[in-house]
Amino acid sequence: MSAPIPLADYRPYKDLPPLAGLCTLEEAAKPGLSVEECVRRLKRFHYAFKRLHQILTARITAEPIYELKTAFAHHAYLCAEHVAALRTRIGEMREPPLGLEDVPHPALEAFFDEILAAPTTGELLCGLGIAVLELSGACERYVAQTNPLTDAPSHRVLRFALLELGDIERWWDQVAVALAEPELPAPPAGEEYWANYLARFLASAGLLDGTAPESGDPINRRYSANPYVYDPVPRRDERFADPWNQGVNAESFLYNEAFPARAKALMMLYKRLREIDVPEMMASIISQTPGKPWGYYRDMSRQLWDEARHAMMGEVGFVALGVDWTKARITFNWSYRLNTECTPMERHGVLYFIEQGLMPRTGKRYEFETGQASGLPLIATLQDFDWADEVLHSQIGRLWYVPEFGSLKEALDYGDRAWSKILSNWAAVKDQGLTAHENWWPAVYAMACRADGVEPDPAVLAFAETYEGKRADLQRVAAE
């Protein structure tokens, strides 16, 4: 047997990059982590991403600040994707049964339970920030210690995870500056401050990845001594004045052939921004529907994130047109009533029923074509992608909602009945909040015209059809 070639003298053919560009020969020659240790750590990362997804989703509805609401929707979706990727990778590593629903350590469970149950936005943000930093550090240790050749698939999964964890960390830093480090309440008498308190749970677990000695500290719960109960009531910050307002029937304006496309574009932006109530409602479905395959939570989280994106598309459109969107009355009565009057399955039924209604002639194609006709390229782009998203959402409904019924017709009929359940009692909305149901449209339309340097169209300016009026018309027709 010939003597081994010294590593320093080894050269690939014509000095081509070795090992498919994964790493150097020196890096690949180090033993790295065993399969058993890799699986043990990856399961903890999986658990952390899963719990972050749960917390972010559960807190969307009741979080009043719009920018936090939309960011939680985004970050929850990213976590759902990383959970899916880790589940796949762990399943490739000689590990049946996978045990992916097991809690890796009681202290980790308590750590995430406490963040979930945090009673203030400040404590929630602080806890989530600590969790993201710890998870990022644990993933970095793994990447540094595992063999980049033998464990290349895990390396790739965690490279993507670290990229997006870094994005989340930078967002958290900006939030801390913008909110001036949200003030945390003083700890209960004899208790330590929130960040130090959470750090003790991590110490008890040997850090998030279990690579440090366990401290052995007892697990004394502060906020999660009683199990967390999801709060289904949507809340909004002070920019959302009169959230029960039904004074402007957006659909009646949009589908009226007498009105010009440019004005309709403004009404479509209102409809997009109003979609912030869909994440508020979908969060309740996800949070209150346990025991589904992970694909369900990943797909539903994608749809939830898309709906938050649609709201932000409306926000961007208003700003681009020089319009103060807070002058429109962005409502929450849809999410409020679904969350408080319907079961999770009924909510899903309403969601799917409405999605199917978006596909016909007066649906998403119509909105896209109206955006094109408006002469505003941004509006056409927004509606183009809104349409594409809704087609995807219809597919998600067919995958996860329709199979719960004997046929597509049964699924649609169920959704129709659930939708009628909350439509039937107009007084429940009429008597809430600022009951005048102000017609905000003329002021918003005039603002857009001033920014565009044109005179308002008198017919458009005079639009004053309310949702109550439309209901009265429908009831009169039915009586006749």
C-alpha positions in Angstrom: 0.0 0.0 0.0 1.4 3.3 -1.0 2.0 6.1 1.5 -0.8 8.7 1.8 -0.3 11.9 -0.2 0.2 14.8 2.2 -3.0 16.9 2.1 -1.0 20.0 1.5 0.4 18.5 -1.7 -2.9 17.2 -3.1 -4.3 19.1 -6.1 -7.6 18.5 -8.0 -7.4 18.2 -11.7 -6.0 21.4 -13.2 -6.7 23.1 -9.9 -10.5 23.0 -10.5 -12.6 23.9 -7.4 -12.8 20.7 -5.4 -15.8 18.9 -3.9 -18.4 20.6 -6.2 -17.6 23.9 -4.6 -19.1 23.0 -1.3 -15.9 23.6 0.8 -12.2 23.1 0.8 -10.5 19.7 1.2 -9.3 20.7 4.6 -12.8 21.5 5.8 -14.2 18.3 4.5 -11.4 16.3 6.2 -12.6 17.2 9.7 -14.9 14.6 11.2 -17.7 17.0 12.2 -20.9 15.9 14.0 -22.3 12.4 14.0 -25.7 11.7 12.5 -27.2 11.2 15.9 -26.0 14.6 17.1 -27.1 16.3 13.9 -30.6 14.8 14.3 -30.7 15.8 18.0 -30.0 19.4 17.2 -32.1 19.6 14.1 -35.1 18.4 16.1 -34.6 21.3 18.5 -34.4 23.8 15.6 -37.6 22.2 14.2 -39.3 22.7 17.6 -38.1 26.3 17.9 -39.4 27.2 14.4 -42.7 25.4 15.1 -43.2 27.3 18.3 -42.3 30.6 16.8 -44.8 30.0 14.0 -47.4 29.2 16.7 -46.7 32.4 18.7 -46.5 34.8 15.7 -49.7 33.4 14.2 -51.6 33.5 17.5 -50.7 37.1 18.2 -51.7 38.6 14.8 -55.3 39.1 15.6 -55.1 41.0 18.9 -52.0 43.0 18.0 -53.2 46.5 17.3 -50.2 47.9 15.4 -50.7 47.3 11.7 -46.9 47.1 10.9 -46.5 44.4 13.6 -49.5 42.6 12.4 -48.2 42.3 8.9 -44.7 41.4 10.0 -46.0 38.7 12.3 -47.8 37.3 9.2 -44.6 37.3 7.2 -42.4 35.8 9.8 -44.9 33.1 10.7 -44.9 32.0 7.0 -41.1 31.9 7.0 -41.1 29.8 10.1 -43.7 27.4 8.6 -41.4 26.9 5.5 -38.4 26.2 7.7 -40.4 23.7 9.8 -41.3 21.9 6.5 -37.7 21.8 5.3 -36.4 20.5 8.6 -39.1 17.8 8.8 -37.9 16.6 5.4 -34.2 16.7 6.3 -34.7 14.9 9.6 -36.7 12.2 7.8 -33.7 11.5 5.6 -31.4 10.7 8.5 -32.1 7.2 9.6 -34.6 8.3 12.1 -38.0 6.5 11.9 -40.1 7.0 14.0 -39.2 10.7 13.7 -40.7 11.9 17.0 -41.2 15.4 15.6 -44.1 16.1 17.8 -42.2 15.4 21.0 -41.0 18.3 23.2 -37.1 18.2 23.2 -36.8 19.6 26.8 -39.4 20.8 29.4 -37.5 24.1 29.8 -37.7 24.9 26.1 -41.5 24.2 26.2 -41.8 26.6 29.2 -39.6 29.2 27.4 -41.9 29.4 24.4 -45.1 29.0 26.5 -44.1 32.1 28.4 -43.5 34.2 25.3 -46.8 33.0 23.8 -48.6 34.1 27.0 -46.7 37.5 27.4 -49.5 40.0 28.2 -47.9 43.1 26.6 -46.5 43.9 23.2 -43.2 44.9 24.8 -42.7 41.5 26.5 -43.8 39.7 23.4 -41.3 41.5 21.2 -38.6 41.1 23.7 -39.2 37.3 24.0 -39.5 36.8 20.3 -36.2 38.7 19.8 -34.4 36.5 22.3 -35.8 33.4 20.7 -34.7 34.4 17.2 -31.2 35.4 18.3 -30.8 32.1 20.2 -32.0 30.1 17.2 -29.7 31.9 14.9 -26.7 31.4 17.1 -27.6 27.7 17.4 -27.8 27.3 13.7 -24.5 29.1 13.2 -22.8 26.7 15.6 -24.3 23.7 13.8 -23.0 25.0 10.4 -19.6 25.6 11.9 -19.3 22.2 13.5 -21.0 19.8 11.0 -19.0 18.3 8.1 -19.9 20.5 5.0 -19.6 17.5 2.7 -21.1 14.6 4.6 -23.9 16.8 5.9 -24.3 19.0 2.8 -28.2 18.7 2.8 -28.5 20.0 6.3 -25.9 22.7 5.6 -28.1 23.9 2.7 -31.3 23.9 4.8 -29.7 25.9 7.5 -28.1 28.4 5.1 -31.6 29.4 4.0 -32.8 29.5 7.6 -29.9 31.7 8.6 -30.5 34.1 5.7 -34.1 34.7 6.8 -33.3 34.7 10.5 -30.9 37.5 9.7 -33.6 39.4 8.0 -35.9 39.0 11.0 -33.1 40.1 13.3 -32.6 43.3 11.3 -36.3 43.9 11.4 -36.3 43.4 15.2 -33.4 45.9 15.6 -35.4 48.5 13.6 -38.5 47.9 15.7 -36.6 48.4 18.9 -35.3 51.7 17.6 -38.7 52.9 16.3 -40.6 51.9 19.4 -37.7 53.2 21.6 -37.2 49.7 23.2 -40.9 49.2 24.2 -41.1 49.7 28.0 -41.4 46.4 29.9 -43.5 46.3 33.0 -41.7 45.9 36.3 -41.4 42.3 37.3 -43.5 40.9 40.2 -42.0 41.4 43.6 -39.0 39.2 44.2 -38.9 38.2 40.5 -36.1 39.0 38.0 -36.5 41.1 34.8 -38.2 39.5 31.8 -35.1 39.0 29.6 -33.1 37.4 32.5 -36.1 35.3 33.5 -36.3 33.9 29.9 -32.6 33.3 29.9 -32.9 31.0 32.9 -35.2 28.7 30.9 -32.6 28.5 28.1 -29.9 27.8 30.7 -32.0 25.0 32.1 -32.3 23.4 28.7 -28.5 23.7 28.0 -29.2 26.5 25.5 -31.6 26.2 22.6 -29.5 23.5 20.9 -28.6 21.6 24.1 -24.9 22.1 23.6 -24.2 23.6 27.0 -24.4 22.0 30.5 -28.0 22.2 31.9 -28.2 24.6 34.8 -30.8 22.5 36.7 -32.7 25.7 37.6 -36.4 24.9 38.5 -39.0 25.8 35.9 -41.3 28.4 37.6 -43.9 29.7 35.1 -45.0 33.4 35.4 -47.6 33.9 32.6 -48.1 30.3 31.4 -49.0 28.7 34.7 -52.5 28.4 33.1 -52.6 27.3 29.5 -52.7 30.2 26.9 -56.1 31.0 25.5 -56.2 32.4 22.0 -57.7 35.9 21.8 -60.0 36.1 18.7 -61.0 39.8 19.0 -59.2 41.8 16.3 -57.6 45.1 17.5 -56.4 48.1 15.5 -54.2 51.1 16.3 -55.5 54.7 16.3 -55.1 55.1 12.6 -58.1 52.8 12.0 -60.9 55.2 13.0 -64.5 53.9 12.9 -63.6 50.2 12.1 -67.3 49.3 11.9 -68.1 51.8 9.1 -70.3 50.5 6.4 -70.9 53.8 4.7 -69.3 53.1 1.3 -70.3 50.0 -0.7 -67.0 49.4 -2.6 -68.3 46.6 -4.7 -71.3 48.6 -6.0 -68.9 51.3 -7.2 -66.4 49.0 -8.7 -68.9 47.0 -10.8 -70.8 50.1 -11.9 -70.0 50.5 -15.6 -70.8 54.2 -15.5 -67.7 55.0 -13.4 -64.2 55.5 -14.9 -61.4 53.0 -14.3 -59.1 55.5 -12.7 -61.6 56.2 -9.9 -62.2 52.5 -9.6 -58.5 52.0 -9.1 -58.7 54.0 -5.9 -61.6 51.9 -4.7 -59.6 48.7 -5.4 -56.8 50.0 -3.2 -59.4 50.4 -0.5 -60.5 46.8 -1.0 -56.9 45.7 -0.9 -56.0 47.5 2.3 -59.2 46.3 3.9 -57.9 42.7 3.5 -55.9 43.1 6.7 -59.0 41.5 8.3 -58.3 38.3 6.4 -55.0 37.5 8.3 -56.9 38.4 11.5 -59.5 35.8 10.7 -57.1 33.2 9.2 -54.9 33.3 12.3 -58.0 32.1 14.2 -58.5 29.2 11.9 -54.9 28.1 12.2 -54.6 28.7 15.9 -57.9 26.8 16.7 -57.4 23.9 14.3 -54.9 21.4 15.9 -53.8 18.0 14.7 -53.5 18.7 11.0 -50.5 17.6 8.8 -47.8 20.2 8.7 -48.6 20.9 5.0 -51.9 22.3 6.1 -50.2 24.9 8.4 -47.6 25.7 5.8 -50.2 26.3 3.1 -52.6 28.2 5.3 -49.7 30.4 6.6 -48.8 31.1 3.0 -52.3 32.3 2.3 -52.4 34.3 5.5 -49.1 36.0 4.5 -50.5 36.7 1.0 -53.5 38.4 2.4 -51.3 40.6 4.6 -49.3 41.4 1.5 -52.5 42.5 -0.3 -53.2 44.9 2.5 -49.7 46.4 2.1 -50.2 46.6 -1.6 -53.2 48.8 -1.0 -51.2 50.9 1.4 -48.4 51.3 -1.2 -51.0 52.3 -3.9 -52.5 54.9 -1.7 -49.2 56.4 -0.8 -48.1 56.4 -4.5 -51.2 58.3 -5.4 -50.7 60.9 -2.7 -53.7 59.8 -0.7 -53.8 59.5 3.1 -55.3 56.0 3.5 -56.3 56.7 7.1 -59.1 58.9 5.8 -60.7 55.8 4.4 -62.6 53.7 7.0 -60.7 50.4 7.0 -63.1 48.0 8.8 -62.7 44.9 10.9 -66.3 43.9 11.3 -65.8 40.9 9.0 -63.0 39.4 11.0 -64.6 40.3 14.3 -67.9 38.6 13.5 -66.4 35.5 11.9 -64.0 35.1 14.9 -66.6 35.6 17.5 -69.7 34.0 15.9 -68.4 31.1 13.8 -66.5 27.9 14.3 -63.0 27.5 12.7 -64.6 25.2 10.0 -67.3 27.8 9.3 -64.7 30.5 8.9 -62.8 28.3 6.5 -66.0 27.7 4.6 -66.7 31.4 4.3 -63.1 31.9 3.1 -63.4 29.3 0.4 -66.9 30.4 -0.6 -65.7 34.0 -1.2 -62.6 32.8 -3.0 -64.8 30.9 -5.5 -66.8 34.1 -6.0 -63.6 36.0 -7.0 -63.0 33.8 -10.1 -66.0 34.8 -12.3 -66.3 37.8 -14.7 -66.7 40.4 -11.9 -63.8 38.9 -10.0 -60.1 39.1 -10.2 -59.7 39.2 -14.0 -62.1 42.2 -14.0 -60.0 43.9 -11.3 -56.8 43.3 -13.3 -58.4 44.6 -16.5 -59.7 47.6 -14.6 -56.2 48.3 -13.3 -54.9 48.2 -16.9 -57.6 50.5 -18.1 -56.8 53.0 -15.3 -53.6 54.1 -17.0 -51.7 53.5 -13.7 -49.1 50.8 -14.2 -48.7 50.2 -10.5 -52.4 49.4 -10.1 -52.2 46.9 -13.0 -49.2 45.2 -11.3 -50.9 45.1 -7.9 -54.0 43.5 -9.4 -52.0 41.1 -11.6 -50.3 39.6 -8.5 -53.5 39.8 -6.4 -55.2 37.7 -9.1 -52.4 35.1 -9.2 -52.5 34.8 -5.4 -56.2 34.2 -5.3 -55.9 31.4 -7.8 -53.4 29.8 -5.5 -55.7 30.3 -2.6 -58.5 28.5 -4.4 -56.2 25.6 -4.9 -55.3 25.6 -1.2 -59.0 25.5 -0.4 -59.5 22.5 -2.7 -56.6 20.7 -1.1 -57.4 21.3 2.6 -61.1 22.4 2.9 -63.1 20.6 0.2 -62.0 17.0 1.2 -63.8 17.5 4.5 -67.1 17.2 2.6 -68.6 14.6 0.3 -68.5 16.9 -2.8 -67.5 20.3 -4.0 -71.2 21.3 -3.9 -71.5 20.3 -0.2 -68.4 22.3 0.6 -69.7 25.4 -1.2 -73.2 25.1 0.4 -71.6 24.9 3.8 -69.6 28.0 3.2 -72.7 29.8 1.8 -74.7 29.0 5.0 -71.8 30.1 7.2 -71.5 33.4 5.2 -75.3 34.0 5.5 -75.0 33.4 9.3 -73.1 36.6 9.8 -74.7 38.6 6.9 -78.2 38.2 8.3 -77.9 40.5 11.3 -77.1 43.9 10.0 -77.9 45.6 13.3 -74.9 43.8 14.9 -72.7 46.1 12.7 -75.0 49.1 12.4 -75.2 49.7 16.2 -71.4 49.3 16.8 -68.8 52.1 17.0 -69.4 55.4 15.3 -72.9 54.5 14.1 -73.2 57.4 11.6 -71.4 55.3 9.1 -69.8 58.3 7.4 -69.4 58.4 3.7 -65.7 58.9 3.5 -65.4 58.4 -0.3 -65.8 62.1 -1.5 -62.9 63.3 0.7 -60.6 60.4 -0.4 -61.5 60.8 -4.1 -61.0 64.6 -3.9 -57.6 64.1 -2.3 -56.5 61.7 -5.1 -57.7 64.2 -7.8 -55.8 67.1 -6.1 -52.6 64.9 -6.1 -53.2 64.1 -9.8 -53.9 67.7 -10.7 -57.4 67.0 -12.1 -60.9 68.2 -11.3 -63.1 65.6 -9.6 -65.8 63.9 -11.7 -69.1 65.2 -10.1 -70.8 61.8 -10.6 -68.0 59.9 -8.9 -67.8 62.5 -6.1 -71.5 62.0 -5.5 -71.3 58.3 -4.9 -73.0 57.5 -1.6 -74.3 54.0 -1.7 -73.9 52.2 1.6 -73.9 48.5 2.5 -77.1 49.1 4.4 -78.7 50.5 1.3 -77.7 47.5 -0.7 -79.2 45.2 1.9 -82.4 47.1 1.8 -82.6 46.8 -2.0 -82.0 43.0 -1.8 -84.6 42.6 0.9 -87.2 44.6 -1.2 -86.5 42.5 -4.3 -86.8 39.3 -2.3 -90.2 40.5 -0.9 -91.5 41.3 -4.3 
